[in-house]
Amino acid sequence: MQCHLNSTSFSGSGKTLSYAVPLIQSLRSRDKRISRTDGVYAVILVPTRELALQSLAVIKKLVQVCDDDFIGSVQSADFLL
């Protein structure tokens, strides 16, 4: 199932949780346990590196209670349009 979300709200209102919780739930509910060698299961795009780092920190806190592996990476590029 594909779902697209566009959300705006004030800081600290839970926007990251609105996509992170369902994503983690979906990955944990898979029949097959996820392995590091399986490849990429999710890509989260945010407009700034700072927001990417904040989102990564929130997601890491969420998965701390899980016994699953979590690998997060922040990649950024500056584009001139």
C-alpha positions as CSV (number, residue, x, y, z in Angstrom):
1,M,0.0,0.0,0.0
2,Q,1.4,3.4,-1.0
3,C,0.6,6.4,1.0
4,H,1.7,10.0,0.5
5,L,1.6,12.6,3.3
6,N,2.1,16.4,3.3
7,S,1.9,17.9,6.8
8,T,2.6,21.3,8.3
9,S,2.3,22.2,11.9
10,F,4.2,23.9,14.7
11,S,7.4,22.4,16.2
12,G,6.9,19.6,18.7
13,S,3.5,18.7,17.5
14,G,4.3,15.1,16.5
15,K,4.8,15.3,12.7
16,T,7.7,12.9,12.8
17,L,5.7,10.4,14.9
18,S,2.8,10.6,12.4
19,Y,5.0,8.7,9.8
20,A,7.6,7.0,12.0
21,V,5.2,5.0,14.1
22,P,3.3,3.5,11.2
23,L,6.5,2.8,9.3
24,I,8.1,1.0,12.3
25,Q,4.8,-0.9,12.8
26,S,4.8,-2.0,9.2
27,L,8.4,-3.2,9.3
28,R,7.9,-5.1,12.5
29,S,4.8,-6.8,11.3
30,R,6.5,-8.5,8.4
31,D,6.5,-12.3,8.5
32,K,10.2,-12.5,7.6
33,R,12.6,-10.9,10.1
34,I,14.5,-8.0,8.5
35,S,18.2,-8.6,7.9
36,R,20.9,-6.1,7.3
37,T,21.6,-7.8,4.0
38,D,18.1,-7.4,2.7
39,G,18.6,-3.8,1.4
40,V,16.6,-0.7,1.9
41,Y,13.1,-0.9,3.3
42,A,12.3,2.8,3.7
43,V,13.5,6.2,2.6
44,I,12.4,9.3,4.4
45,L,12.9,12.7,2.6
46,V,12.9,15.9,4.6
47,P,13.8,19.4,3.4
48,T,16.8,20.2,5.5
49,R,19.8,18.3,7.1
50,E,18.8,19.6,10.5
51,L,15.3,18.2,10.2
52,A,16.8,14.9,9.0
53,L,19.0,14.7,12.1
54,Q,16.1,15.5,14.3
55,S,13.9,12.8,12.6
56,L,16.7,10.2,12.9
57,A,17.0,10.9,16.6
58,V,13.2,10.5,17.1
59,I,13.2,7.2,15.2
60,K,16.2,5.9,17.0
61,K,14.4,6.5,20.3
62,L,11.3,4.7,19.0
63,V,13.2,1.6,18.0
64,Q,15.3,1.4,21.2
65,V,12.5,-0.7,22.8
66,C,12.5,-3.1,19.8
67,D,14.9,-6.0,19.6
68,D,15.4,-5.4,15.9
69,D,18.4,-3.9,14.2
70,F,18.1,-0.3,13.0
71,I,20.4,1.4,10.7
72,G,19.9,5.0,10.0
73,S,21.8,7.3,7.7
74,V,21.5,11.0,6.9
75,Q,22.6,12.0,3.4
76,S,22.3,15.5,2.1
77,A,23.0,17.4,-1.1
78,D,22.8,21.1,-1.9
79,F,21.1,21.9,-5.1
80,L,21.0,25.3,-6.9
81,L,17.8,25.7,-8.9
